[in-house]
């Protein structure tokens, strides 16, 4: 493979240090591309189960006596599937994640989520965190909200 040599106006021949710039550019691209996947790592691969659902507005319906079995799964390819097992319905879409805060002393992290459902122009905003209880129990938690509803999901391990 040949080497690029440049001759300056004063006649001096130099070899530009492009390899340094190529390495810096490659590092920037690699590190920049990891932001979303690193932030999403806590939610990927877990089975999230609906804990509570609340409709917003003046005419909010009464919650059902038996809550529906609703599950949420996030995949590595930045897609998600929301499944209502009770009513046999399923919704899909894409998501973005952004790390918000690290709890280094407790080993936890929180992140902001944005879910884009395939059939809705408005994204659903959410947050991931860990619930810490007095007895030392920790439970991963998601809170999602739209203009019409708020719901929480838990991932039991």
C-alpha positions as CSV (number, residue, x, y, z in Angstrom):
1,X,0.0,0.0,0.0
2,X,1.4,3.4,-1.0
3,X,2.1,6.3,1.3
4,X,0.8,9.8,0.6
5,X,3.6,12.3,0.5
6,X,3.0,16.0,0.1
7,X,5.5,18.5,-1.1
8,X,5.2,22.0,0.5
9,X,5.8,25.3,-1.4
10,X,9.3,25.5,0.2
11,X,10.2,22.1,-1.4
12,X,10.1,20.1,1.8
13,X,8.4,16.7,1.4
14,X,6.2,15.6,4.3
15,X,4.0,12.7,5.2
16,X,0.7,14.0,6.8
17,X,-0.4,12.5,10.1
18,X,-3.8,11.4,8.9
19,X,-3.7,8.2,10.9
20,X,-4.1,10.2,14.1
21,X,-7.2,11.9,12.7
22,X,-8.6,8.7,11.4
23,X,-8.2,7.1,14.9
24,X,-9.9,10.1,16.5
25,X,-12.8,10.1,14.1
26,X,-13.3,6.3,14.5
27,X,-13.3,6.7,18.3
28,X,-15.8,9.6,18.1
29,X,-18.1,7.5,15.9
30,X,-17.9,4.4,18.1
31,X,-18.5,6.3,21.3
32,X,-21.2,8.5,19.9
33,X,-23.1,5.5,18.6
34,X,-23.0,3.7,21.9
35,X,-25.0,6.3,23.8
36,X,-28.5,5.0,23.1
37,X,-27.6,1.3,23.5
38,X,-25.7,1.8,26.7
39,X,-28.6,3.9,28.2
40,X,-31.1,1.3,27.1
41,X,-29.2,-1.7,28.5
42,X,-31.2,-1.8,31.8
43,X,-34.5,-2.2,30.0
44,X,-33.5,-4.6,27.2
45,X,-34.3,-8.3,27.6
46,X,-36.5,-7.9,30.6
47,X,-40.2,-8.8,30.7
48,X,-42.0,-5.7,32.0
49,X,-45.4,-6.4,33.5
50,X,-48.1,-3.7,33.9
51,X,-48.4,-2.7,37.6
52,X,-50.9,0.2,37.3
53,X,-52.8,2.1,34.6
54,X,-54.5,5.5,35.0
55,X,-56.5,7.3,32.4
56,X,-56.2,11.0,32.5
57,X,-59.1,13.5,31.9
58,X,-62.4,14.4,33.3
59,X,-64.2,11.2,32.1
60,X,-61.7,8.7,33.2
61,X,-63.2,5.2,33.4
62,X,-63.2,3.2,36.6
63,X,-60.3,0.7,36.7
64,X,-61.3,-2.9,36.1
65,X,-61.7,-5.2,39.0
66,X,-59.2,-7.7,37.4
67,X,-56.4,-5.7,35.7
68,X,-55.4,-6.9,32.3
69,X,-52.1,-8.8,31.8
70,X,-50.0,-6.4,29.8
71,X,-46.3,-7.0,29.0
72,X,-43.7,-4.8,27.5
73,X,-40.4,-6.1,25.9
74,X,-37.5,-4.0,24.6
75,X,-35.2,-5.5,22.0
76,X,-31.5,-4.7,21.1
77,X,-32.5,-3.3,17.7
78,X,-34.3,-0.4,19.3
79,X,-37.8,-1.9,18.8
80,X,-40.4,-2.8,21.5
81,X,-43.5,-4.9,21.7
82,X,-46.4,-4.1,24.0
83,X,-48.8,-7.1,24.4
84,X,-52.2,-7.1,26.1
85,X,-52.5,-10.8,26.9
86,X,-56.0,-10.5,28.3
87,X,-57.5,-9.0,25.1
88,X,-55.0,-10.5,22.6
89,X,-53.8,-7.2,21.3
90,X,-50.2,-6.1,20.3
91,X,-48.5,-2.9,19.5
92,X,-45.0,-2.3,18.1
93,X,-42.7,0.6,17.7
94,X,-39.3,2.0,18.2
95,X,-37.6,3.6,21.2
96,X,-34.8,5.9,22.1
97,X,-33.0,5.9,25.5
98,X,-30.9,8.6,27.1
99,X,-29.0,8.0,30.4
100,X,-30.1,10.7,32.9
101,X,-28.4,9.8,36.2
102,X,-26.1,7.2,37.7
103,X,-26.5,6.0,41.3
104,X,-22.9,4.8,41.7
105,X,-23.1,4.2,45.4
106,X,-26.1,1.8,44.8
107,X,-25.0,0.5,41.4
108,X,-28.1,1.8,39.7
109,X,-28.9,4.1,36.7
110,X,-31.9,6.0,35.5
111,X,-32.8,6.8,31.9
112,X,-35.3,8.7,29.9
113,X,-37.2,6.8,27.2
114,X,-39.1,7.9,24.2
115,X,-41.4,5.3,22.6
116,X,-42.8,5.8,19.1
117,X,-45.8,3.6,18.4
118,X,-46.2,2.6,14.7
119,X,-49.8,3.9,14.7
120,X,-49.4,7.1,16.6
121,X,-47.8,10.4,15.6
122,X,-47.1,11.4,19.3
123,X,-44.3,9.7,21.2
124,X,-44.8,8.3,24.7
125,X,-42.3,9.6,27.2
126,X,-41.0,7.4,30.0
127,X,-38.4,6.9,32.6
128,X,-36.6,3.9,34.0
129,X,-35.3,3.6,37.5
130,X,-34.9,1.3,40.4
131,X,-37.2,1.3,43.4
132,X,-35.3,0.8,46.7
133,X,-37.4,-0.5,49.6
134,X,-36.6,-0.3,53.3
135,X,-36.0,-4.0,53.5
136,X,-33.2,-3.7,51.0
137,X,-35.3,-5.0,48.1
138,X,-34.7,-3.4,44.7
139,X,-37.2,-3.6,41.8
140,X,-36.7,-2.2,38.3
141,X,-39.5,0.2,37.3
142,X,-40.8,2.0,34.2
143,X,-43.2,4.9,34.2
144,X,-44.8,5.8,30.8
145,X,-47.1,8.7,30.1
146,X,-49.0,10.1,27.2
147,X,-51.6,12.9,26.9
148,X,-54.3,10.4,27.8
149,X,-52.8,8.0,30.3
150,X,-50.0,7.1,32.8
151,X,-48.9,3.6,33.5
152,X,-46.1,1.8,35.5
153,X,-44.4,-1.4,34.7
154,X,-42.2,-3.6,36.9
155,X,-39.6,-6.2,36.0
156,X,-39.5,-9.1,38.4
157,X,-36.2,-10.9,38.4
